Amino acid sequence: MLEEMEYIETAIKGVYLIEPRVFTDGRGYFFESWKQAEFNASVAPIDFIQDNESKSSYGVLRGLHYQKGEFSQAKLVRVIKGRVLDVAVDIRRSSPTFGQHIMVELSEENKRQLFIPRGFAHGFLVLSPEAIFTYKVDNVYAPQAEAGIRWNDPTLNIQWPIDISQVMTSEKDLKQPLLQDAVLFE
């Protein structure tokens, strides 16, 4: 069977970059963005239960977010319009890559997706005038389980590629704890 997507495990075990086979001609393009059986065989069995979408403008930084405990979520993220710098931070204390992050550009041009398993904080920065970001999750949203880490925590050393004065984020994200003070996964 010919796989429609390439599944590339990143430097952090369990995080995958997914590159689709895109078919183009004079009419436009076509690609399969999700195929349950292929994903289960190439990455891990998963049951996504909800799709979410956000629209943001240049400089908007959302994150670093996650849900705790029984409400933790795995995510499959991609960009439909524009481009973003997507970041996943390993917050599993027992992981050999604890505190490390993966940074990937996702765009409407490259059509890449990033799979982020449970146990990671996630965020993205919009690099285009506007971006439409979509993602699948494998667990329900639970406000009481919301958690986060400050996007500019110096111990994470995330090199956001725009001037800090251009970053727009929520009041909630400005008040997130540093990694050392956050509720983490074991």
Backbone as CSV, one residue per row, in Angstrom:
resi,resn,N_x,N_y,N_z,CA_x,CA_y,CA_z,C_x,C_y,C_z
1,MET,0.840,-1.182,0.000,0.000,0.000,0.000,0.888,1.249,0.000
2,LEU,0.586,2.184,-0.856,1.324,3.428,-0.935,0.804,4.395,0.111
3,GLU,1.691,4.827,0.999,1.273,5.799,2.009,1.120,7.164,1.365
4,GLU,0.082,7.859,1.754,-0.178,9.197,1.229,0.602,10.255,1.997
5,MET,1.149,9.872,3.164,1.892,10.815,3.982,3.189,10.179,4.452
6,GLU,4.190,11.029,4.698,5.442,10.552,5.273,5.439,10.941,6.745
7,TYR,5.720,9.978,7.612,5.715,10.186,9.064,7.158,10.196,9.543
8,ILE,7.633,11.351,10.002,9.030,11.517,10.376,9.108,11.792,11.875
9,GLU,9.680,10.828,12.620,9.831,11.065,14.054,10.920,12.116,14.265
10,THR,10.641,13.071,15.133,11.581,14.165,15.395,12.620,13.732,16.427
11,ALA,13.443,14.676,16.844,14.472,14.407,17.851,13.874,14.084,19.215
12,ILE,12.600,14.391,19.408,11.920,14.030,20.655,10.968,12.881,20.358
13,LYS,11.227,11.759,20.996,10.439,10.542,20.756,8.949,10.801,20.931
14,GLY,8.180,10.341,19.958,6.728,10.461,20.011,6.173,11.667,19.277
15,VAL,7.021,12.656,18.986,6.588,13.832,18.225,6.929,13.573,16.755
16,TYR,5.928,13.701,15.884,6.103,13.385,14.469,5.787,14.572,13.587
17,LEU,6.620,14.778,12.587,6.340,15.702,11.506,5.718,14.870,10.388
18,ILE,4.608,15.332,9.874,3.887,14.572,8.848,3.835,15.411,7.582
19,GLU,4.358,14.836,6.502,4.385,15.526,5.219,3.506,14.769,4.236
20,PRO,2.464,15.432,3.724,1.549,14.746,2.804,2.112,14.688,1.390
21,ARG,1.598,13.757,0.615,1.841,13.744,-0.835,0.791,14.668,-1.429
22,VAL,1.251,15.687,-2.094,0.352,16.690,-2.683,0.335,16.501,-4.192
23,PHE,-0.857,16.409,-4.746,-1.050,16.246,-6.183,-1.530,17.585,-6.739
24,THR,-0.753,18.156,-7.657,-1.109,19.451,-8.222,-1.251,19.358,-9.730
25,ASP,-2.097,20.198,-10.268,-2.223,20.375,-11.709,-2.782,21.775,-11.947
26,GLY,-3.181,22.058,-13.145,-3.672,23.380,-13.494,-4.904,23.823,-12.728
27,ARG,-5.606,22.887,-12.123,-6.823,23.217,-11.376,-6.544,23.591,-9.931
28,GLY,-5.370,23.179,-9.411,-5.063,23.415,-8.010,-4.333,22.225,-7.415
29,TYR,-4.731,21.815,-6.224,-4.058,20.697,-5.568,-5.064,19.818,-4.839
30,PHE,-4.584,18.621,-4.475,-5.351,17.677,-3.664,-4.367,16.920,-2.794
31,PHE,-4.745,16.692,-1.528,-3.978,15.790,-0.672,-4.884,15.267,0.434
32,GLU,-4.513,14.113,0.952,-5.203,13.562,2.110,-4.526,14.113,3.353
33,SER,-5.303,14.744,4.225,-4.720,15.343,5.421,-4.827,14.439,6.645
34,TRP,-5.670,13.436,6.578,-5.839,12.542,7.721,-6.324,11.193,7.237
35,LYS,-5.673,10.144,7.710,-6.061,8.779,7.361,-5.824,7.915,8.599
36,GLN,-6.896,7.558,9.276,-6.824,6.864,10.569,-5.931,5.625,10.542
37,ALA,-6.178,4.711,9.633,-5.426,3.454,9.613,-3.940,3.698,9.367
38,GLU,-3.632,4.607,8.459,-2.237,4.909,8.154,-1.545,5.556,9.358
39,PHE,-2.226,6.478,10.016,-1.664,7.127,11.204,-1.428,6.097,12.307
40,ASN,-2.422,5.265,12.574,-2.293,4.249,13.625,-1.110,3.319,13.368
41,ALA,-0.901,2.945,12.115,0.201,2.038,11.776,1.559,2.737,11.823
42,SER,1.599,4.020,11.492,2.871,4.739,11.379,3.293,5.460,12.655
43,VAL,2.312,5.898,13.476,2.627,6.676,14.672,2.179,5.926,15.920
44,ALA,0.868,5.862,16.128,0.300,5.181,17.291,-1.214,5.164,17.132
45,PRO,-1.857,4.154,17.692,-3.322,4.168,17.663,-3.850,5.373,18.439
46,ILE,-4.788,6.063,17.833,-5.343,7.259,18.465,-6.783,7.428,18.012
47,ASP,-7.556,8.046,18.870,-8.956,8.306,18.557,-9.205,9.799,18.752
48,PHE,-9.023,10.567,17.690,-9.306,11.995,17.777,-10.812,12.189,17.876
49,ILE,-11.234,13.093,18.768,-12.667,13.263,19.014,-13.183,14.658,18.682
50,GLN,-12.261,15.586,18.367,-12.707,16.957,18.139,-11.697,17.686,17.261
51,ASP,-12.194,18.581,16.402,-11.341,19.473,15.618,-11.558,20.899,16.114
52,ASN,-10.464,21.653,16.229,-10.522,23.047,16.657,-9.847,23.917,15.606
53,GLU,-10.233,25.188,15.557,-9.646,26.108,14.589,-9.519,27.486,15.221
54,SER,-8.423,28.180,14.896,-8.252,29.563,15.348,-7.737,30.407,14.194
55,LYS,-8.037,31.696,14.273,-7.545,32.662,13.299,-6.797,33.730,14.084
56,SER,-5.601,34.068,13.626,-4.767,35.034,14.341,-4.004,35.881,13.335
57,SER,-3.521,37.037,13.798,-2.746,37.929,12.945,-1.259,37.866,13.315
58,TYR,-0.461,38.545,12.508,0.988,38.531,12.687,1.375,38.874,14.124
59,GLY,2.303,38.094,14.656,2.835,38.356,15.991,2.049,37.747,17.127
60,VAL,0.879,37.179,16.836,0.113,36.529,17.894,0.838,35.255,18.307
61,LEU,1.025,35.118,19.612,1.642,33.920,20.176,0.630,33.294,21.120
62,ARG,0.249,32.072,20.813,-0.691,31.329,21.655,0.081,30.188,22.306
63,GLY,0.085,30.162,23.629,0.772,29.088,24.312,1.711,29.637,25.372
64,LEU,2.329,28.739,25.995,2.458,27.294,25.810,1.381,26.598,26.663
65,HIS,0.464,25.901,26.032,-0.704,25.339,26.711,-0.676,23.812,26.767
66,TYR,-1.393,23.284,27.754,-1.665,21.850,27.854,-2.778,21.650,28.867
67,GLN,-3.281,20.436,28.918,-4.268,20.064,29.932,-3.649,19.001,30.821
68,LYS,-3.995,19.059,32.118,-3.403,18.170,33.121,-4.236,16.900,33.311
69,GLY,-3.556,15.905,33.877,-4.208,14.699,34.378,-5.039,13.956,33.363
70,GLU,-6.204,13.516,33.805,-7.067,12.697,32.950,-7.570,13.441,31.723
71,PHE,-7.409,14.753,31.693,-7.858,15.548,30.557,-6.719,15.927,29.604
72,SER,-5.536,15.332,29.798,-4.431,15.638,28.892,-4.842,15.291,27.457
73,GLN,-4.204,15.959,26.513,-4.584,15.805,25.111,-3.370,15.592,24.221
74,ALA,-3.541,14.722,23.238,-2.623,14.655,22.106,-3.234,15.536,21.027
75,LYS,-2.370,16.140,20.194,-2.851,17.049,19.153,-2.184,16.734,17.824
76,LEU,-2.934,16.936,16.761,-2.402,16.908,15.403,-2.706,18.282,14.824
77,VAL,-1.669,19.081,14.588,-1.851,20.490,14.229,-1.398,20.759,12.800
78,ARG,-2.061,21.745,12.160,-1.647,22.181,10.825,-2.182,23.577,10.547
79,VAL,-1.650,24.189,9.510,-2.045,25.534,9.103,-2.758,25.436,7.765
80,ILE,-3.930,26.057,7.687,-4.702,26.087,6.448,-4.364,27.332,5.640
81,LYS,-4.129,28.445,6.344,-3.800,29.712,5.679,-2.670,30.382,6.451
82,GLY,-1.676,30.887,5.724,-0.575,31.606,6.357,0.537,30.676,6.797
83,ARG,1.293,31.168,7.795,2.372,30.331,8.321,2.628,30.668,9.783
84,VAL,3.000,29.632,10.527,3.282,29.779,11.949,4.555,29.016,12.295
85,LEU,5.141,29.410,13.411,6.216,28.637,14.004,5.568,27.870,15.147
86,ASP,5.548,26.556,15.044,4.876,25.705,16.016,5.910,25.094,16.952
87,VAL,5.585,25.060,18.247,6.535,24.593,19.256,5.860,23.583,20.183
88,ALA,6.541,22.472,20.434,6.103,21.466,21.404,7.232,21.274,22.412
89,VAL,6.899,21.413,23.705,7.892,21.298,24.781,7.596,20.045,25.595
90,ASP,8.593,19.194,25.750,8.461,17.968,26.537,8.414,18.331,28.023
91,ILE,7.271,18.067,28.660,7.132,18.363,30.095,6.870,17.089,30.901
92,ARG,7.422,15.979,30.415,7.353,14.701,31.137,8.639,14.585,31.956
93,ARG,8.524,14.707,33.273,9.710,14.703,34.154,10.623,13.500,33.923
94,SER,10.047,12.347,33.654,10.846,11.129,33.516,11.442,10.963,32.114
95,SER,11.171,11.871,31.213,11.653,11.773,29.838,13.114,12.209,29.732
96,PRO,13.908,11.509,28.920,15.291,11.952,28.698,15.366,13.289,27.957
97,THR,14.256,13.722,27.365,14.233,15.004,26.651,13.389,16.049,27.401
98,PHE,13.216,15.851,28.713,12.443,16.797,29.528,12.982,18.223,29.354
99,GLY,12.072,19.164,29.115,12.439,20.567,28.962,12.923,20.947,27.579
100,GLN,13.112,19.960,26.710,13.537,20.251,25.337,12.307,20.515,24.469
101,HIS,12.537,21.164,23.334,11.420,21.482,22.458,11.739,21.187,20.996
102,ILE,10.658,21.023,20.249,10.698,20.895,18.794,10.073,22.162,18.246
103,MET,10.683,22.727,17.214,10.180,23.939,16.574,10.092,23.667,15.079
104,VAL,8.884,23.850,14.506,8.654,23.531,13.099,7.811,24.633,12.468
105,GLU,8.172,25.030,11.253,7.307,25.958,10.533,6.218,25.155,9.820
106,LEU,4.991,25.540,10.067,3.832,24.949,9.391,3.214,26.044,8.542
107,SER,2.840,25.709,7.307,2.285,26.738,6.435,1.310,26.151,5.437
108,GLU,0.564,27.049,4.807,-0.341,26.602,3.755,0.467,26.074,2.572
109,GLU,1.698,26.539,2.404,2.531,26.070,1.294,3.085,24.670,1.548
110,ASN,3.677,24.445,2.741,4.313,23.134,2.961,3.329,22.057,3.413
111,LYS,2.155,22.455,3.878,1.073,21.529,4.247,1.489,20.482,5.276
112,ARG,2.563,20.752,5.994,3.030,19.849,7.042,2.073,19.850,8.222
113,GLN,2.129,18.764,8.987,1.401,18.664,10.240,2.389,18.220,11.311
114,LEU,2.054,18.527,12.561,2.883,18.078,13.672,1.993,17.323,14.641
115,PHE,2.410,16.115,14.983,1.701,15.329,15.997,2.423,15.523,17.317
116,ILE,1.654,15.947,18.323,2.184,16.215,19.657,1.460,15.294,20.633
117,PRO,2.153,14.320,21.214,1.485,13.406,22.143,1.176,14.068,23.480
118,ARG,0.463,13.363,24.321,0.200,13.847,25.676,1.533,14.005,26.408
119,GLY,1.584,14.970,27.323,2.812,15.202,28.074,3.653,16.333,27.515
120,PHE,3.067,17.134,26.637,3.776,18.252,26.017,2.978,19.532,26.177
121,ALA,3.697,20.639,26.339,3.092,21.967,26.243,3.222,22.388,24.782
122,HIS,2.248,23.128,24.292,2.208,23.480,22.880,1.903,24.959,22.694
123,GLY,2.537,25.547,21.694,2.248,26.927,21.349,2.661,27.219,19.927
124,PHE,2.198,28.371,19.420,2.617,28.779,18.086,2.644,30.290,17.978
125,LEU,3.484,30.763,17.054,3.657,32.174,16.760,3.316,32.396,15.299
126,VAL,2.447,33.372,15.012,2.039,33.657,13.632,3.106,34.515,12.950
127,LEU,3.578,34.033,11.789,4.638,34.701,11.037,4.122,35.412,9.787
128,SER,2.879,35.177,9.400,2.277,35.779,8.210,1.273,36.844,8.649
129,PRO,0.780,37.665,7.728,-0.197,38.683,8.117,-1.416,38.097,8.834
130,GLU,-1.769,36.880,8.480,-2.908,36.193,9.098,-2.661,34.692,8.995
131,ALA,-3.165,33.935,9.947,-3.031,32.479,9.886,-4.311,31.826,10.402
132,ILE,-4.692,30.762,9.723,-5.776,29.910,10.207,-5.130,28.587,10.587
133,PHE,-5.279,28.247,11.839,-4.612,27.105,12.467,-5.693,26.118,12.887
134,THR,-5.489,24.855,12.589,-6.482,23.849,12.954,-5.794,22.669,13.621
135,TYR,-6.527,22.017,14.523,-5.938,20.860,15.177,-6.998,19.900,15.682
136,LYS,-6.594,18.634,15.664,-7.403,17.549,16.203,-6.922,17.263,17.617
137,VAL,-7.841,16.886,18.497,-7.477,16.490,19.852,-8.133,15.151,20.185
138,ASP,-7.514,14.430,21.116,-8.030,13.109,21.475,-8.740,13.087,22.826
139,ASN,-9.025,14.280,23.382,-9.726,14.341,24.660,-10.495,15.655,24.714
140,VAL,-11.508,15.691,25.542,-12.352,16.883,25.646,-11.613,18.021,26.329
141,TYR,-12.044,19.235,26.028,-11.525,20.411,26.716,-12.156,20.464,28.103
142,ALA,-11.324,20.692,29.110,-11.796,20.797,30.492,-11.151,22.027,31.117
143,PRO,-11.931,23.108,31.329,-11.347,24.344,31.860,-10.586,24.136,33.170
144,GLN,-11.060,23.244,34.021,-10.408,23.014,35.311,-9.048,22.322,35.151
145,ALA,-8.774,21.776,33.972,-7.507,21.087,33.734,-6.524,21.917,32.920
146,GLU,-6.903,23.151,32.586,-6.016,24.027,31.817,-4.721,24.292,32.568
147,ALA,-3.626,24.311,31.816,-2.327,24.636,32.400,-1.452,25.251,31.318
148,GLY,-0.350,25.817,31.738,0.549,26.412,30.766,1.897,26.738,31.372
149,ILE,2.798,27.118,30.489,4.137,27.555,30.856,4.382,28.857,30.103
150,ARG,5.053,29.779,30.745,5.313,31.063,30.109,6.113,30.872,28.822
151,TRP,5.643,31.491,27.763,6.233,31.334,26.432,7.676,31.809,26.352
152,ASN,8.066,32.719,27.229,9.431,33.253,27.186,10.271,32.812,28.384
153,ASP,9.938,31.645,28.953,10.718,31.090,30.065,12.172,30.932,29.606
154,PRO,13.125,31.593,30.275,14.521,31.528,29.822,15.125,30.127,29.878
155,THR,14.631,29.261,30.763,15.201,27.902,30.824,14.841,27.079,29.588
156,LEU,13.759,27.432,28.906,13.374,26.705,27.690,14.203,27.140,26.487
157,ASN,14.689,28.387,26.526,15.543,28.921,25.465,14.911,28.781,24.072
158,ILE,13.628,29.080,23.965,12.957,29.048,22.660,13.313,30.330,21.926
159,GLN,13.855,30.184,20.756,14.284,31.338,19.958,13.153,31.777,19.031
160,TRP,12.233,32.568,19.567,11.130,33.095,18.762,11.728,34.081,17.762
161,PRO,11.383,33.979,16.475,12.093,34.735,15.440,11.589,36.155,15.157
162,ILE,10.821,36.736,16.068,10.431,38.128,15.861,10.800,38.933,17.108
163,ASP,10.876,40.223,16.950,11.192,41.094,18.070,10.116,40.952,19.139
164,ILE,10.532,40.845,20.376,9.611,40.637,21.499,8.540,41.728,21.574
165,SER,8.857,42.928,21.088,7.886,44.025,21.121,6.723,43.799,20.156
166,GLN,6.889,42.879,19.218,5.835,42.585,18.242,4.955,41.410,18.663
167,VAL,5.305,40.742,19.744,4.531,39.589,20.212,3.244,40.068,20.879
168,MET,2.129,39.484,20.436,0.826,39.743,21.060,0.347,38.439,21.676
169,THR,0.040,38.484,22.954,-0.426,37.284,23.635,-1.515,37.673,24.620
170,SER,-2.175,36.686,25.161,-3.271,36.959,26.090,-2.733,37.298,27.478
171,GLU,-3.563,37.946,28.256,-3.225,38.244,29.647,-2.945,36.939,30.402
172,LYS,-3.747,35.935,30.118,-3.576,34.628,30.763,-2.189,34.048,30.457
173,ASP,-1.759,34.148,29.192,-0.461,33.589,28.827,0.698,34.372,29.445
174,LEU,0.507,35.655,29.667,1.547,36.455,30.316,1.748,36.048,31.775
175,LYS,0.722,35.456,32.369,0.775,35.085,33.792,1.081,33.605,34.028
176,GLN,1.361,32.860,32.978,1.672,31.431,33.153,2.954,31.279,33.974
177,PRO,3.076,30.182,34.711,4.294,29.963,35.496,5.482,29.569,34.626
178,LEU,6.655,29.673,35.200,7.861,29.143,34.571,7.823,27.626,34.670
179,LEU,8.616,26.961,33.869,8.670,25.497,33.868,8.905,24.955,35.278
180,GLN,9.828,25.556,36.022,10.169,25.060,37.359,8.993,25.122,38.338
181,ASP,7.991,25.949,38.049,6.846,26.106,38.941,5.560,25.505,38.380
182,ALA,5.611,24.930,37.199,4.423,24.406,36.523,4.057,23.015,37.021
183,VAL,2.789,22.664,36.870,2.329,21.295,37.113,2.745,20.485,35.899
184,LEU,3.520,19.428,36.115,4.106,18.672,35.007,3.587,17.245,34.986
185,PHE,3.970,16.527,33.953,3.652,15.101,33.825,4.794,14.293,34.423
186,GLU,4.482,13.116,34.958,5.548,12.256,35.516,6.163,11.420,34.472
